[in-house]
Amino acid sequence: AEEWSQRTQLRTMELQGVAEAIKILTSEDARDTFQKSVTTLVQVSSRSSVSTELLSRSAKLAGLARKYHNIGLAQIAVQLKSGGHFDKVIAAIDKMMEVLRVEEQDDIAHRDRCQNAEGKNANDMEDLGHAINKAEKNIKRSEDRAGQLKIDIDGLKDAIKKTETEMAELLDLRNTDVADFRQAVKDDTAAIALLEQAMVALTRFYNKNKVELGLLGKRQEPPQYTVDKDKAPETVWDNADYQGRKSETTGIVAIVEMIKEDLQKEIKEAKADDATSQAQYEKERGALQETLDADLALKLAKEKELNEVETTIADTEEHRDAKSADLAAENKLKSSITGDCAWVKTNFESRRQKRKAEMDGLAQAKSYLAGVEDGDEI
């Protein structure tokens, strides 16, 4: 861009100088002066290469240079005025036309290069912007999912902790019930043992003396007192052999036996209740264990998904940052392209038109000189 600016500035200065030179060379005073100079030179020396005819043709070319603002024609006019040969002048015109053609192709190539670069840059920036926007949306969606997964995981942790607490409480309650059951059985068993010892002690005399104890012994009437209180009553025995107080002993033994049977029944019922409680405990614990296992498995799955989502977020952020860096580079390239190609939009057509005018002037001059050389002046 700097090189082009400098080139344009120099060419403008050059054109201004040429225009001023053409104005000077093609003015009325200049033509009169040249005419007088030619006449004097012809009179002074026939060897002079400058003639009125050459000045006339030079003036013609100078007029064309002024018409087309063509620096090349102005230079050729000066060359012709100085006695340059037509062949050399025409060759110079051809060379100038070739330079203009090359310049035209260079400008076209520059324009095409700029258009292609600008188009590619715009497309690349659009693609990068779309990729960045898509990455941002994916990151937002993944972050929302990660947030929900964290909430779910926290909820599962609370549920797992609650289930574990319930299982521990259930176990403590069961252990307490088992301890109470075992203590009750132990106490009842000890009581039964004592009752059995007491029964042995009660029945030892009767067993030793081979006295049969009935379940319902005949109640012995208590002794009757006479009128004389100071005289002991007379005891009348049913049998001469002493057989003990069978009726009282029989009642005590029956009571002890009933208590023993009650305790044995109590132990039996306690064992049945304990078996039922154990079955209910195992059922409730099994249900809690299933809930715990399901929550643990779900928590593990969600933690795995969370890890994958967080990895995706990191990868997408890295991708977005890379695209952002590429976009920054494309923006920098855009500035460079703009600096190099801005003149195309503002000066390409004007340069083309001016170049065309120069080509037209050179072509007309060449045609004019070719006609003169062939003897057919235009």
C-alpha positions in Angstrom: 0.0 0.0 0.0 2.9 2.4 0.8 4.6 1.5 -2.4 1.5 2.2 -4.4 0.9 5.5 -2.7 4.4 6.6 -3.4 4.1 5.5 -7.0 0.8 7.3 -7.5 2.3 10.5 -6.0 5.3 10.4 -8.3 3.2 9.7 -11.3 0.9 12.6 -10.5 3.9 14.9 -10.2 5.2 13.6 -13.5 1.9 14.1 -15.3 1.7 17.7 -13.9 5.2 18.4 -15.2 4.4 16.9 -18.6 1.2 18.8 -18.8 3.0 22.0 -18.1 5.7 21.1 -20.6 3.1 20.3 -23.3 1.4 23.6 -22.5 4.7 25.4 -23.0 5.7 23.6 -26.1 2.3 23.8 -27.8 1.5 27.5 -27.1 1.1 30.1 -29.9 4.3 31.8 -28.8 6.2 28.6 -28.8 5.0 27.7 -32.3 6.0 31.2 -33.6 9.4 30.9 -31.9 10.0 27.4 -33.3 8.9 28.6 -36.8 11.3 31.6 -36.6 14.0 29.3 -35.3 13.5 26.8 -38.1 13.5 29.6 -40.7 16.7 31.1 -39.4 18.4 27.8 -39.1 17.4 26.9 -42.7 18.8 30.2 -43.9 22.0 29.7 -41.8 22.8 26.1 -42.6 21.3 23.6 -44.9 22.8 20.9 -42.7 20.3 21.5 -39.9 18.1 18.4 -39.2 15.2 20.5 -38.0 12.7 21.6 -40.6 9.4 23.2 -40.7 7.8 19.9 -41.7 9.2 18.2 -38.6 8.1 21.0 -36.3 4.6 20.7 -37.8 4.5 17.0 -37.2 5.9 17.5 -33.7 3.3 20.1 -33.1 0.6 17.6 -34.3 1.9 15.0 -31.8 2.1 17.6 -29.1 -1.6 18.4 -29.8 -2.4 14.8 -29.4 -0.5 14.6 -26.2 -2.4 17.6 -24.8 -5.7 16.0 -26.0 -5.1 12.6 -24.4 -2.9 13.9 -21.5 -0.3 11.5 -22.7 3.2 11.9 -21.3 4.5 9.4 -23.8 3.3 11.4 -26.8 4.8 14.5 -25.3 8.2 12.8 -25.1 7.8 11.5 -28.7 6.9 15.0 -29.9 10.1 16.3 -28.3 12.0 13.4 -29.8 10.6 14.1 -33.3 11.2 17.8 -33.0 14.8 17.0 -32.2 15.1 15.2 -35.5 14.3 11.7 -34.5 13.7 9.2 -37.3 10.2 7.9 -37.8 11.2 4.3 -37.3 12.7 5.0 -34.0 9.7 7.2 -33.0 7.3 4.4 -34.0 9.4 1.9 -32.1 9.2 4.1 -29.1 5.4 4.3 -29.4 5.2 0.5 -29.6 7.4 0.2 -26.5 5.2 2.6 -24.6 2.1 0.8 -25.7 3.6 -2.5 -24.5 4.4 -0.9 -21.2 0.8 0.2 -20.9 -0.5 -3.3 -21.8 1.8 -4.8 -19.1 0.6 -2.2 -16.6 -3.0 -3.1 -17.6 -2.4 -6.8 -17.0 -0.7 -6.0 -13.7 -3.6 -4.0 -12.5 -6.1 -6.7 -13.5 -4.0 -9.3 -11.8 -3.8 -7.1 -8.7 -7.6 -6.6 -8.8 -8.3 -10.3 -9.2 -5.8 -11.1 -6.4 -7.5 -8.6 -4.2 -11.0 -9.8 -5.0 -10.0 -13.4 -4.4 -8.2 -12.5 -1.1 -11.1 -10.4 0.1 -13.7 -13.1 -0.8 -11.7 -15.8 0.9 -11.0 -13.6 3.9 -14.7 -12.8 4.2 -15.7 -16.4 3.8 -13.1 -17.6 6.3 -14.2 -15.0 8.8 -17.8 -16.0 8.4 -17.0 -19.7 8.8 -14.9 -18.9 11.9 -17.6 -16.7 13.4 -20.1 -19.5 12.8 -17.8 -22.1 14.4 -17.2 -19.9 17.4 -20.9 -19.2 17.8 -21.6 -23.0 17.6 -18.9 -23.7 20.1 -20.4 -21.2 22.5 -23.8 -22.8 22.2 -22.3 -26.2 22.8 -20.4 -25.0 25.8 -23.6 -23.4 27.2 -25.6 -26.6 26.6 -22.8 -28.8 28.2 -22.5 -26.4 31.2 -26.3 -26.6 31.8 -26.1 -30.4 31.6 -23.1 -30.5 34.0 -25.0 -28.3 36.4 -28.0 -30.6 36.3 -25.8 -33.7 36.8 -24.2 -32.1 39.8 -27.6 -31.4 41.3 -28.6 -35.0 40.6 -25.4 -36.4 42.1 -25.9 -34.3 45.3 -29.4 -35.5 45.5 -28.3 -39.1 45.2 -25.6 -38.6 47.8 -28.3 -37.4 50.2 -30.5 -40.4 49.3 -27.6 -42.8 49.8 -26.7 -41.3 53.1 -30.4 -41.5 54.2 -30.7 -45.1 53.2 -27.4 -46.0 54.9 -28.7 -44.3 58.1 -32.0 -46.2 57.9 -30.1 -49.5 57.4 -27.9 -48.7 60.4 -30.9 -47.8 62.6 -32.7 -50.9 61.4 -29.7 -53.0 62.3 -29.4 -51.3 65.7 -33.1 -52.0 66.4 -32.8 -55.6 65.4 -29.7 -56.1 67.5 -31.5 -54.6 70.5 -34.5 -56.9 69.9 -32.2 -59.9 69.6 -30.4 -59.0 72.8 -33.7 -58.6 74.6 -34.9 -61.9 73.2 -31.8 -63.8 74.2 -31.9 -62.2 77.7 -35.6 -63.1 78.1 -34.9 -66.7 77.0 -32.0 -66.9 79.3 -34.0 -65.5 82.3 -36.9 -67.8 81.6 -34.6 -70.8 81.2 -33.0 -70.0 84.5 -36.4 -69.6 86.2 -37.5 -73.0 84.8 -34.3 -74.5 86.2 -35.1 -73.1 89.7 -38.7 -74.3 89.5 -37.5 -77.7 88.6 -35.1 -77.7 91.6 -37.9 -76.6 93.8 -40.2 -79.4 92.6 -37.5 -81.9 93.2 -37.1 -80.6 96.8 -40.8 -80.7 97.4 -41.3 -84.2 96.1 -38.1 -85.8 97.6 -39.8 -86.9 100.9 -42.8 -88.4 99.1 -40.7 -90.2 96.6 -38.3 -91.5 99.3 -41.2 -92.8 101.4 -43.1 -94.0 98.4 -46.1 -91.8 99.2 -48.2 -91.1 96.2 -49.1 -87.5 95.6 -52.4 -86.9 93.8 -53.1 -83.9 91.8 -56.0 -83.1 94.2 -55.2 -84.3 97.7 -57.9 -84.6 100.3 -57.9 -81.5 102.4 -57.2 -82.4 106.1 -59.4 -80.6 108.5 -57.6 -78.4 111.0 -57.7 -79.6 114.7 -60.7 -78.7 116.7 -60.3 -77.1 120.2 -62.4 -78.2 123.2 -64.2 -75.9 125.6 -61.3 -76.0 127.8 -58.8 -73.7 126.3 -56.1 -74.8 128.5 -56.4 -78.3 127.3 -54.9 -79.3 124.0 -57.3 -80.8 121.5 -57.0 -84.4 120.8 -55.7 -85.3 117.3 -57.4 -88.1 115.5 -55.2 -89.7 112.7 -56.8 -91.3 109.7 -53.9 -93.7 109.5 -51.4 -94.8 112.0 -48.5 -94.2 109.6 -47.5 -90.6 108.9 -47.7 -89.7 105.3 -47.0 -85.9 105.4 -49.2 -83.0 104.3 -49.9 -84.3 100.9 -52.8 -82.0 100.0 -50.8 -78.7 100.6 -47.7 -80.2 98.9 -49.8 -81.3 95.9 -51.1 -77.8 95.4 -47.7 -76.2 95.6 -46.3 -78.6 93.1 -49.2 -78.0 90.7 -48.6 -74.2 90.9 -44.9 -74.6 90.3 -45.7 -76.9 87.4 -48.1 -74.3 85.9 -45.5 -71.5 86.2 -42.9 -73.8 84.5 -45.3 -74.5 81.7 -46.1 -70.8 81.3 -42.4 -70.0 81.1 -41.8 -72.7 78.5 -44.7 -71.4 76.5 -43.3 -67.9 76.8 -39.9 -69.1 75.5 -41.6 -70.9 72.6 -43.6 -67.8 71.7 -40.6 -65.6 72.0 -38.6 -67.8 69.6 -41.5 -67.6 67.1 -41.7 -63.8 67.5 -38.0 -63.6 67.0 -38.1 -65.6 63.8 -40.9 -63.4 62.5 -38.9 -60.3 63.4 -35.8 -61.7 61.8 -37.7 -62.4 58.6 -39.2 -58.9 58.6 -35.8 -57.3 59.2 -34.3 -59.2 56.3 -37.1 -58.1 54.1 -36.8 -54.5 55.0 -33.0 -54.6 54.8 -33.2 -56.2 51.4 -35.5 -53.5 50.1 -33.2 -50.8 51.5 -30.2 -52.6 50.0 -31.8 -52.7 46.6 -32.5 -48.9 46.9 -28.9 -48.3 48.0 -27.5 -50.4 45.1 -29.7 -48.6 42.6 -28.7 -45.2 43.9 -25.0 -46.1 43.9 -25.2 -47.4 40.4 -27.1 -44.3 39.2 -24.6 -42.0 41.0 -21.7 -43.8 39.4 -23.3 -43.4 35.9 -24.0 -39.7 36.4 -20.4 -39.1 37.7 -19.1 -40.8 34.6 -21.3 -38.7 32.4 -20.3 -35.5 34.3 -16.7 -36.4 33.7 -17.4 -36.8 30.0 -19.3 -33.6 29.8 -16.6 -31.7 31.6 -14.0 -33.2 29.2 -16.3 -32.1 26.3 -16.5 -28.6 27.7 -12.7 -28.3 28.0 -12.2 -29.7 24.4 -14.9 -27.3 23.0 -13.3 -24.3 24.9 -10.0 -25.2 23.4 -11.5 -25.5 19.9 -13.3 -22.1 20.4 -10.1 -20.4 21.6 -8.2 -21.8 18.5 -11.0 -20.5 16.2 -10.9 -17.1 18.0 -7.2 -16.9 17.4 -7.7 -17.8 13.7 -10.4 -15.1 13.6 -8.0 -12.5 15.1 -5.5 -13.5 12.4 -8.1 -13.1 9.7 -9.0 -9.7 11.0 -5.4 -8.7 10.9 -5.2 -10.1 7.4 -8.3 -8.1 6.4 -6.5 -4.9 7.5 -3.5 -5.8 5.4 -5.7 -6.7 2.4 -7.6 -3.4 2.8 -4.4 -1.4 2.8 -3.1 -3.2 -0.3 -6.4 -3.3 -2.2 -8.3 -0.1 -1.3 -7.0 1.7 -4.4 -8.7 -1.0 -6.6 -12.2 0.2 -5.7 -11.3 3.9 -6.0 -8.7 4.0 -8.8 -8.8 0.9 -10.9 -11.4 2.1 -13.3 -10.0 5.7 -13.5 -6.5 4.2 -14.1 -8.0 1.9 -16.8 -9.8 4.9 -18.5 -6.6 7.0 -18.4 -4.6 4.1 -19.7 -7.1 3.6 -22.5 -6.8 7.3 -23.4 -3.1 7.0 -23.5 -3.3 3.9 -25.7 -5.7 5.7 -28.0 -3.4 8.6 -28.3 -0.4 6.5 -29.0 -2.3 4.4 -31.5 -3.5 7.6 -33.3 0.0 9.0 -33.2 1.4 5.8 -34.6 -1.2 5.8 -37.4 -0.4 9.4 -38.2 3.3 8.8 -38.4 2.9 5.7 -40.4 0.8 7.6 -42.9 3.4 10.3 -43.1 6.1 7.8 -43.7 4.1 6.3 -46.5 3.5 9.7 -48.0 -0.2 9.8 -47.0 -0.3 12.4 -44.2 -3.5 12.3 -42.2 
